Amino acid sequence: MFKESIIPEDSAEIMGAYSHGIKVDIGTAEMIFVTGQIAQDSKGNVVCEDIEGQTEYVFNCIQKILKEANSSLDDVVKTQIFLTDMNDFAKVSPIRNKYFANSKPVSTLVEVNSLVKKGCKIEIEVIAIKEK
């Protein structure tokens, strides 16, 4: 099994023993695992306060990581979304639907007490499968 770390330029600084993404060769395809992304820029600052802006930012980060792995959101098969306030679901859902219009992945969405960076309201992780 071959695996490769994915760390795009201008990514948020890694705060521990993990990668932003991992690409795993599974024979005729590759699986891409994207770690939970939050609305934090490369200097560690929260990019905005509103949930819509944070959600757009997170999806853009995920797209960069997938692109680095020669993949896209169209290849996503599984997503997990973590919100600090379930009342934000009505604002997040249309944005999520826009980005996953083609892939329609299986999905989990849960409310959590807090995220790793104070001020972040959403975290999203995905798994994609890309044919070679």
N, C-alpha and C positions, 0 to 999 in steps of 0.2 A: 504494500500500500504506500502510495506517495502522497504526502501532504505538503502544502505550501502556505506560509503566512501571507496575509494581504494587509498592507498598511499604506494606504494612499497618501500622497503629499497633502499637507495642510490638514491632516486628521487631528482630532483631539489627542492630546498627549496621553499615552498609555500610563495608567496609574497602578500597574501591577503585572502579574505574570499571566498575560493574555494577549491575544491578537484581535484586531478589529474584524478580521475575517480569516477563515481557513478554507482552502480549496483542497478537496480530497478526490484523487483519481479512483473511480470505481469501475474501471474497465471501459465500457463504451460511452461513459458519461463522467461528469465531475459534479460532486456535491459541493456547494458553497455555503458555509455556515457563517452568518454575520452576527457578531456579538451585539448585545443591546446597545443601541445608539441613543444618545440624549442630546439635547439642544445646547451643546457646549462647543465653543470654538477652539482653535488650536492653542490658544493662550489660557484655556480653562475658564473662560467667562461664559455665563449663560447668555444666549444670543438675543432673547426677547422674553417678555413676560406673558404674552397671551398664548393660549393653547394652540390656536390656529397657526401662528408663526412658528412655534416650536415643532408642531407636527410637520409642517412643510420642510423645515430645516432638517429634521430627522430623516424624512424620506429622501432628501437630497444627499445626505451622508450615506445612506444605504445604497443609493444609486451609484455613488462614486466607488464604493467598495465592490459592488457587483461588476461595474465596468472594468475595474482593475483586474477582475477575474474573468474577463471576456464574457460576462453574463449581464442580465438585466432584470428588472422587476417582473417581466413577463415569464421568467423562469422560476419565480418563487412558488414553492409548494406548501410552505408552512410559515405562519407568522404568529408572534406573541406580542401583544400590546399591553403595557402597564401604565395605568393612569393613577395619579394621586387623588383625583376627584371624579367619580363615575358620572357626575353631572356634566362633565366635558364630553361624554360619549356622543351627544348630538352634534357637537362641533367637529369632532375627530372623524366620525363615520363618513361624511361626504368626501373628506380629503383622502381617507383610506380607500374608499371606493374608486376615486379618480385614479390613484396610482396602481390599484390592482384590478382595473377594468378588464384586462386580458387574462391574467393568471388565475384570478379567483381562488386564492389558496385557502387551505383549511386554516382556521384562525382561533386564537384564544385571546380574550380581553379581560383583564382583571384590574381591580382597584387595589392599590398598595398604600401603606402609610406614608412612605417617602421613597425617594430615589437617592442614588449615591451623591448627586450634586444638589445642594440646596438651591431651590428656585426652579429646578426642572420639574415639569408636570407630566411628561410622557417619556417612555422608553420603548423602543421597538426592536425586536430581533427577528431575523428571518433565516429560512433554509431554502436554497434554490438548487435545482438540478438542471444541468446544461449538457446536452448531447455534444460529444466531441466532433 
